[in-house]
Amino acid sequence: MARSRSSTPALARCAAGILAATSLFELGLRPFVAGWNRPEGPVRTIRSYSEGFSFAHFEPDGLGTYGNRLTGNPPLAGAPEGLIVGDSHVIAQAVRDEETTGAVIERLSRAAGRPLNVRQYGWTSANAPTYLASAGQLLSARNPAWVVVILNAANVSVYALTTTQNWRMEVDRDGSFRLIDMRTPPTISRMQTLRREIGRSALALGLWRRAGLMQNQMANEENIPLEQQDPRLAQEAARVPRATVIGLTKAYGSRLIIVYTPEFFGTDYDSAEPIEQEVLSLCTENGVACFSTREAMKRERYDHLLLSRGFHNTAPGAGHFNATGQRIIGEEIWRYLAAHPLPAL
């Protein structure tokens, strides 16, 4: 009995220490970690530190993963509206509002006397099927003067056929395709409820995000390419780029501009991507406005020694586009718009 009584203060001290440490981490992480769904309101904030230290703001209008990514610029009444569509690079939660591609275009257009409002919608881990499936809703809700769809190699690869998030596609031998909805119905999504509750705590959210990063890294290190596992899947994946370009053309019409952004992972910007030339050739074949940011990013790398990806707390050239990459993409889009004005502008 004496032993039991003597252990009680030790357990109490241990519990108090755990509680104090948890409270300290909770308070210490709040300036750096926040989920998009807290607090409720017309503008939501994501704070993160896995790539730089960023504060990203969104207008939760039901489009994209988080809604419209704000640019930090005041909207101009009566100005034409442009739309940027893409994956997590368009969500751009690793950079500030004023460093996003849309913000760059708005500043350049307004300085040139042709003011624009730009809205940006991205989906986490999205691929081409999501951009196809979302076209009707985006055009109906926004009625933009132009739509830029930002593509990269992953978007038009085997992942477009196998993803378990958002939308995926099946492509027949004749090039026709079928879109498959992989979204979890919100009424039965326990995961969404769990994420919402986790968002109340900066510590819990930080641990959740860290676990996700570790899981992704392990999957990338251990995963055998799907094309090597199933030759038939490789044959179908080879049809994805053509189906994507033709599908986007039908979905968005004459307002469409496809912008290809090469990966350039690391510091060597001379690596070639065969899929890039295929996408550009398909655009030419189908009369689609299209260009790549490759040369602009190479010039920035070799002439000014600036990498388009990577942050002070990541590997050089790895991860999402940083402020330099976002700026280059915005400048190249505006350069194209200035040289090829659309009727609505």
Salt bridges, closest charged atoms under 4 A:
GLU26 OE2 - ARG30 NE 3.22
GLU40 OE1 - ARG44 NH2 2.83
GLU40 OE2 - ARG196 NH1 2.84
GLU51 OE1 - HIS320 ND1 2.92
GLU59 OE1 - ARG119 NH2 2.58
ASP61 OD2 - ARG119 NH2 3.28
GLU81 OE2 - ARG142 NE 2.84
ASP87 OD1 - HIS89 ND1 2.85
ASP97 OD2 - HIS57 ND1 2.68
ASP97 OD1 - ARG69 NH1 2.32
GLU98 OE2 - ARG96 NH1 3.50
GLU99 OE2 - ARG96 NH2 2.95
GLU106 OE2 - ARG110 NH2 3.87
GLU170 OE1 - ARG178 NH2 2.96
ASP181 OD2 - ARG183 NH2 2.82
GLU197 OE1 - ARG200 NE 2.96
ASP230 OD1 - ARG232 NE 3.77
ASP270 OD1 - LYS298 NZ 3.63
GLU276 OE1 - ARG294 NE 2.57
GLU285 OE2 - ARG242 NH1 2.84
GLU300 OE2 - ARG327 NH2 2.59
GLU331 OE2 - ARG327 NH1 3.32
GLU332 OE2 - ARG335 NH2 3.02
